[in-house]
C-alpha cells in the first residue's frame, strides 16, 4: 500500500485515536469514557512522545487519518539480552477496514522492529477477536503464550 503514510501521532490526532477506541465495540465495553479521560490521555501521549522506546502512530491515506497503533521497544535479559517489539491498540477506521491498511501498518511495524534489532515481535489481542487472530496468523504470528492481566483500578 504505497500511498499509506505512517507517522508519529501529534496532540491534534488524539480525537481521531480516541474515536477509534470508542467505535470499537470490544474496547468501548471494556473502557467506558469517564470524566478526566481527556487529560489522562493527553498525559499518556506526552509520555509516549517523550520516550524513544515508545511510539503512538497514525496511518494516513491522502492526508486523512485511517488507522493507529502503538509500537514499543522492550529490552530484556531473557533470550540472550534480546529486545522485543510490542505492537498494541491496532485499529483501522470502521469505513476503511478490509482495504489492506491493517496489513500495511503491521508490516511497517515489523520492519521497524527489525531495524531496531528486535529478536521478536509480540502483541496481545482480546480472546473475543477471532477475526483479528486470523489476521495476525496470516501475518506469521503464532499464539504461543497465554496472557494474563490484573486490573488495578
Backbone as CSV, one residue per row, in Angstrom:
resi,resn,N_x,N_y,N_z,CA_x,CA_y,CA_z,C_x,C_y,C_z
1,UNK,0.859,-1.173,0.000,0.000,0.000,0.000,0.902,1.232,0.000
2,UNK,1.273,1.667,-1.189,2.281,2.691,-1.348,1.817,4.077,-0.932
3,UNK,0.528,4.352,-0.959,0.065,5.688,-0.620,-0.213,5.870,0.865
4,UNK,0.088,4.874,1.670,-0.121,4.952,3.112,1.115,5.563,3.760
5,UNK,0.904,6.568,4.584,1.981,7.210,5.335,1.763,6.895,6.803
6,UNK,2.805,6.427,7.459,2.732,6.156,8.892,3.657,7.143,9.581
7,UNK,3.101,7.846,10.558,3.847,8.901,11.242,3.509,8.892,12.717
8,UNK,4.373,9.543,13.492,4.103,9.681,14.922,2.872,10.558,15.127
9,UNK,2.053,10.163,16.080,0.832,10.907,16.381,1.188,12.258,16.987
10,UNK,0.418,13.243,16.610,0.525,14.579,17.169,-0.598,14.768,18.187
11,UNK,-0.480,15.766,19.020,-1.525,16.026,20.007,-2.885,16.176,19.325
12,UNK,-2.901,16.815,18.173,-4.148,17.007,17.441,-4.761,15.725,16.910
13,UNK,-4.020,14.619,16.920,-4.541,13.321,16.476,-5.320,12.602,17.571
14,UNK,-5.230,13.078,18.800,-5.880,12.360,19.905,-7.383,12.175,19.693
15,UNK,-8.127,13.178,19.223,-9.560,12.914,18.999,-9.804,11.773,18.006
16,UNK,-9.006,11.685,16.956,-9.148,10.583,15.998,-8.858,9.247,16.677
17,UNK,-7.759,9.172,17.428,-7.364,7.923,18.086,-8.407,7.502,19.109
18,UNK,-8.873,8.452,19.913,-9.911,8.142,20.901,-11.195,7.721,20.192
19,UNK,-11.496,8.345,19.055,-12.668,7.946,18.278,-12.575,6.518,17.789
20,UNK,-11.367,6.084,17.399,-11.182,4.687,17.001,-11.483,3.756,18.170
21,UNK,-11.033,4.142,19.347,-11.274,3.305,20.540,-12.769,3.227,20.835
22,UNK,-13.448,4.367,20.824,-14.876,4.361,21.170,-15.730,3.705,20.091
23,UNK,-15.235,3.635,18.851,-16.002,2.966,17.798,-15.779,1.456,17.796
24,UNK,-14.848,0.983,18.600,-14.535,-0.442,18.702,-15.395,-1.043,19.812
25,UNK,-16.335,-1.933,19.474,-17.241,-2.472,20.496,-16.539,-3.157,21.667
26,UNK,-15.465,-3.887,21.406,-14.755,-4.571,22.496,-14.115,-3.545,23.425
27,UNK,-13.423,-2.576,22.856,-12.764,-1.549,23.675,-13.779,-0.677,24.388
28,UNK,-14.865,-0.313,23.710,-15.874,0.545,24.321,-16.534,-0.147,25.516
29,UNK,-16.761,-1.452,25.412,-17.359,-2.189,26.530,-16.402,-2.294,27.707
30,UNK,-15.121,-2.352,27.418,-14.099,-2.503,28.457,-13.729,-1.170,29.078
31,UNK,-13.687,-0.129,28.258,-13.177,1.178,28.692,-14.204,2.272,28.460
32,UNK,-15.253,2.275,29.254,-16.257,3.326,29.117,-15.615,4.682,29.409
33,UNK,-15.979,5.681,28.619,-15.416,7.019,28.820,-15.839,7.557,30.185
34,UNK,-14.921,8.274,30.802,-15.183,8.848,32.126,-14.643,10.273,32.164
35,UNK,-15.188,11.105,33.057,-14.645,12.460,33.198,-13.151,12.391,33.539
36,UNK,-12.378,13.238,32.949,-10.942,13.245,33.202,-10.141,12.412,32.230
37,UNK,-10.813,11.622,31.381,-10.092,10.782,30.418,-9.236,11.615,29.473
38,UNK,-9.773,12.733,28.998,-9.033,13.542,28.017,-7.712,14.024,28.602
39,UNK,-7.720,14.445,29.849,-6.481,14.909,30.484,-5.499,13.754,30.655
40,UNK,-5.996,12.599,31.066,-5.128,11.426,31.243,-4.583,10.950,29.898
41,UNK,-5.405,10.999,28.846,-4.949,10.585,27.520,-3.888,11.537,26.984
42,UNK,-4.043,12.835,27.236,-3.035,13.803,26.828,-1.729,13.558,27.579
43,UNK,-1.827,13.283,28.852,-0.629,12.979,29.654,0.057,11.715,29.125
44,UNK,-0.719,10.697,28.756,-0.154,9.461,28.206,0.537,9.746,26.871
45,UNK,-0.110,10.539,26.002,0.504,10.880,24.720,1.835,11.587,24.949
46,UNK,1.868,12.517,25.903,3.110,13.246,26.184,4.212,12.289,26.655
47,UNK,3.859,11.329,27.501,4.848,10.361,27.993,5.366,9.496,26.844
48,UNK,4.474,9.071,25.968,4.886,8.254,24.818,5.793,9.067,23.905
49,UNK,5.391,10.294,23.610,6.156,11.150,22.698,7.552,11.454,23.235
50,UNK,7.708,11.461,24.556,8.993,11.800,25.166,9.930,10.606,25.302
51,UNK,9.442,9.404,25.071,10.228,8.190,25.304,10.617,7.562,23.970
52,UNK,11.898,7.471,23.658,12.305,6.915,22.355,11.965,5.438,22.174
53,UNK,11.575,4.746,23.224,11.216,3.334,23.097,9.716,3.112,22.917
54,UNK,8.973,4.200,22.798,7.524,4.086,22.597,7.086,5.055,21.517
55,UNK,6.187,4.579,20.661,5.648,5.428,19.603,4.152,5.178,19.468
56,UNK,3.394,6.236,19.452,1.984,6.171,19.105,1.910,6.664,17.668
57,UNK,1.354,5.843,16.784,1.451,6.111,15.351,0.078,6.249,14.708
58,UNK,0.054,7.044,13.660,-1.152,7.252,12.867,-0.826,6.888,11.429
59,UNK,-1.730,6.166,10.791,-1.617,5.872,9.365,-2.528,6.834,8.623
60,UNK,-1.986,7.435,7.581,-2.748,8.395,6.771,-2.796,7.928,5.320
61,UNK,-3.898,8.247,4.688,-4.050,7.998,3.262,-4.677,9.257,2.660
62,UNK,-3.996,9.839,1.682,-4.458,11.087,1.049,-4.702,12.173,2.098
63,UNK,-3.831,12.243,3.103,-3.924,13.271,4.127,-4.975,13.029,5.189
64,UNK,-5.662,11.895,5.120,-6.727,11.574,6.070,-6.275,10.441,6.990
65,UNK,-6.430,10.612,8.319,-6.065,9.512,9.211,-7.017,8.328,9.019
66,UNK,-6.432,7.120,8.906,-7.236,5.918,8.650,-6.955,4.795,9.644
67,UNK,-5.919,4.942,10.472,-5.593,3.892,11.430,-4.605,4.387,12.452
68,UNK,-4.422,3.576,13.483,-3.486,3.930,14.550,-3.022,2.664,15.270
69,UNK,-1.852,2.750,15.880,-1.341,1.670,16.729,-0.208,2.223,17.582
70,UNK,0.146,1.465,18.599,1.284,1.816,19.439,2.369,0.770,19.234
71,UNK,3.606,1.241,19.143,4.761,0.375,18.963,5.762,0.680,20.068
72,UNK,6.139,-0.336,20.821,7.092,-0.168,21.916,8.258,-1.127,21.732
73,UNK,9.403,-0.682,22.181,10.618,-1.495,22.130,11.018,-1.786,23.567
74,UNK,11.112,-3.083,23.897,11.302,-3.513,25.280,12.611,-4.282,25.407
75,UNK,13.540,-3.788,26.236,14.769,-4.546,26.464,14.490,-5.702,27.418
76,UNK,15.289,-6.738,27.317,15.120,-7.871,28.223,16.416,-8.633,28.416
77,UNK,16.502,-9.335,29.505,17.665,-10.166,29.795,17.482,-11.545,29.170
78,UNK,16.223,-12.021,29.113,15.937,-13.332,28.517,16.309,-13.327,27.042
79,UNK,16.442,-14.519,26.502,16.790,-14.702,25.085,18.097,-13.996,24.740
80,UNK,19.040,-14.081,25.665,20.369,-13.520,25.410,20.410,-12.008,25.372
81,UNK,19.537,-11.361,26.128,19.508,-9.904,26.152,18.750,-9.301,24.987
82,UNK,17.839,-10.064,24.436,17.115,-9.625,23.235,16.117,-8.515,23.531
83,UNK,15.968,-7.634,22.552,14.908,-6.635,22.557,13.675,-7.244,21.906
84,UNK,12.505,-6.793,22.355,11.232,-7.222,21.788,10.491,-5.999,21.264
85,UNK,9.795,-6.188,20.199,8.860,-5.174,19.731,7.473,-5.552,20.212
86,UNK,6.753,-4.599,20.749,5.388,-4.836,21.239,4.447,-3.942,20.433
87,UNK,3.507,-4.548,19.740,2.519,-3.812,18.954,1.190,-3.903,19.695
88,UNK,0.558,-2.763,19.923,-0.701,-2.742,20.668,-1.682,-1.757,20.044
89,UNK,-2.939,-1.910,20.416,-4.009,-0.973,20.062,-4.084,-0.732,18.552
90,UNK,-4.009,-1.807,17.779,-4.076,-1.711,16.319,-5.537,-1.513,15.924
91,UNK,-5.802,-0.376,15.278,-7.180,-0.096,14.867,-7.181,0.619,13.519
92,UNK,-8.133,0.232,12.695,-8.362,0.890,11.401,-9.765,1.476,11.455
93,UNK,-9.927,2.668,10.903,-11.227,3.334,10.896,-12.289,2.399,10.321
94,UNK,-13.469,2.355,10.934,-14.500,1.401,10.507,-14.789,1.411,9.010
95,UNK,-14.861,2.545,8.382,-15.160,2.602,6.963,-13.998,2.216,6.063
96,UNK,-12.828,1.984,6.652,-11.636,1.689,5.862,-11.106,0.268,6.080
97,UNK,-11.777,-0.510,6.888,-11.329,-1.870,7.159,-11.490,-2.744,5.922
98,UNK,-10.630,-3.746,5.807,-10.697,-4.676,4.682,-10.023,-4.169,3.418
99,UNK,-9.255,-3.081,3.516,-8.601,-2.495,2.350,-7.080,-2.679,2.366
100,UNK,-6.560,-3.456,3.328,-5.127,-3.693,3.402,-4.373,-2.715,4.289
101,UNK,-5.084,-1.796,4.920,-4.439,-0.793,5.773,-3.815,-1.456,6.994
102,UNK,-4.552,-2.320,7.667,-4.023,-3.005,8.845,-2.796,-3.830,8.510
103,UNK,-2.841,-4.543,7.396,-1.695,-5.350,6.960,-0.485,-4.447,6.704
104,UNK,-0.690,-3.316,6.056,0.413,-2.393,5.779,0.971,-1.806,7.079
105,UNK,0.100,-1.488,8.023,0.569,-0.964,9.309,1.416,-2.004,10.034
106,UNK,0.947,-3.247,10.038,1.671,-4.309,10.731,3.014,-4.583,10.057
107,UNK,3.044,-4.633,8.753,4.318,-4.866,8.055,5.305,-3.738,8.342
108,UNK,4.806,-2.508,8.374,5.649,-1.361,8.696,6.214,-1.515,10.112
109,UNK,5.346,-1.872,11.065,5.774,-2.033,12.462,6.823,-3.142,12.589
110,UNK,6.606,-4.255,11.910,7.567,-5.363,11.960,8.914,-4.912,11.402
111,UNK,8.894,-4.154,10.331,10.145,-3.660,9.751,10.855,-2.703,10.713
112,UNK,10.112,-1.894,11.420,10.718,-1.008,12.425,11.390,-1.825,13.527
113,UNK,10.759,-2.916,13.923,11.342,-3.794,14.945,12.641,-4.419,14.432
114,UNK,12.640,-4.862,13.191,13.867,-5.396,12.584,14.969,-4.340,12.609
115,UNK,14.612,-3.135,12.196,15.571,-2.030,12.134,16.160,-1.722,13.513
116,UNK,15.359,-1.882,14.560,15.823,-1.635,15.930,16.563,-2.827,16.524
117,UNK,16.664,-3.919,15.796,17.396,-5.085,16.276,16.609,-5.992,17.195
118,UNK,15.301,-5.922,17.149,14.476,-6.785,17.995,14.597,-8.238,17.532
119,UNK,14.602,-9.147,18.494,14.665,-10.571,18.194,13.288,-11.146,17.908
120,UNK,12.244,-10.490,18.405,10.891,-10.952,18.152,9.923,-9.789,18.281
121,UNK,8.733,-10.004,17.726,7.646,-9.036,17.805,6.482,-9.748,18.475
122,UNK,5.852,-9.074,19.410,4.735,-9.684,20.127,3.572,-8.705,20.200
123,UNK,2.399,-9.243,20.483,1.208,-8.425,20.653,0.228,-9.189,21.509
124,UNK,-0.753,-8.479,22.007,-1.859,-9.129,22.696,-3.136,-8.784,21.952
125,UNK,-4.120,-9.640,22.086,-5.403,-9.423,21.431,-6.482,-10.064,22.290
126,UNK,-7.566,-9.370,22.486,-8.671,-9.874,23.290,-9.130,-11.225,22.737
127,UNK,-9.433,-12.147,23.617,-9.848,-13.501,23.204,-11.042,-13.499,22.267
128,UNK,-11.899,-12.499,22.400,-13.125,-12.478,21.593,-12.886,-12.047,20.152
129,UNK,-11.696,-11.624,19.801,-11.412,-11.080,18.470,-10.924,-12.175,17.506
130,UNK,-11.787,-13.103,17.178,-11.407,-14.223,16.305,-10.920,-13.739,14.941
131,UNK,-11.568,-12.747,14.364,-11.129,-12.233,13.062,-9.730,-11.636,13.157
132,UNK,-9.459,-10.899,14.223,-8.129,-10.311,14.411,-7.084,-11.410,14.566
133,UNK,-7.432,-12.474,15.265,-6.479,-13.573,15.456,-6.118,-14.218,14.118
134,UNK,-7.103,-14.418,13.262,-6.816,-14.966,11.930,-5.937,-14.002,11.136
135,UNK,-6.199,-12.712,11.254,-5.406,-11.686,10.585,-3.946,-11.767,11.030
136,UNK,-3.701,-11.831,12.342,-2.328,-11.899,12.851,-1.644,-13.199,12.426
137,UNK,-2.382,-14.291,12.427,-1.801,-15.569,11.998,-1.404,-15.519,10.516
138,UNK,-2.209,-14.860,9.678,-1.846,-14.724,8.258,-0.559,-13.909,8.094
139,UNK,-0.265,-13.050,9.053,0.968,-12.258,9.021,2.165,-13.026,9.579
140,UNK,1.939,-14.238,10.081,3.023,-15.057,10.591,3.112,-15.148,12.096
141,UNK,2.235,-14.464,12.810,2.236,-14.553,14.264,1.646,-15.888,14.692
142,UNK,2.132,-16.416,15.800,1.622,-17.672,16.358,1.201,-17.434,17.801
143,UNK,0.091,-18.026,18.182,-0.406,-17.915,19.553,0.357,-18.906,20.424
144,UNK,1.547,-18.498,20.879,2.427,-19.395,21.614,2.303,-19.288,23.131
145,UNK,1.683,-18.223,23.628,1.592,-17.994,25.063,0.172,-17.604,25.436
146,UNK,-0.176,-17.774,26.697,-1.417,-17.236,27.250,-1.073,-15.972,28.012
147,UNK,-1.891,-14.966,27.873,-1.645,-13.717,28.584,-2.549,-13.582,29.785
148,UNK,-2.086,-12.847,30.768,-2.855,-12.599,31.981,-2.809,-11.109,32.284
149,UNK,-3.904,-10.598,32.819,-3.956,-9.191,33.209,-4.561,-9.097,34.594
150,UNK,-4.128,-8.121,35.332,-4.667,-7.836,36.660,-5.095,-6.379,36.655
151,UNK,-6.381,-6.142,36.710,-6.897,-4.771,36.708,-6.651,-4.150,38.075
152,UNK,-6.048,-2.975,38.085,-5.671,-2.311,39.324,-6.584,-1.130,39.681
153,UNK,-7.506,-0.824,38.856,-8.348,0.332,39.191,-9.694,0.273,38.577
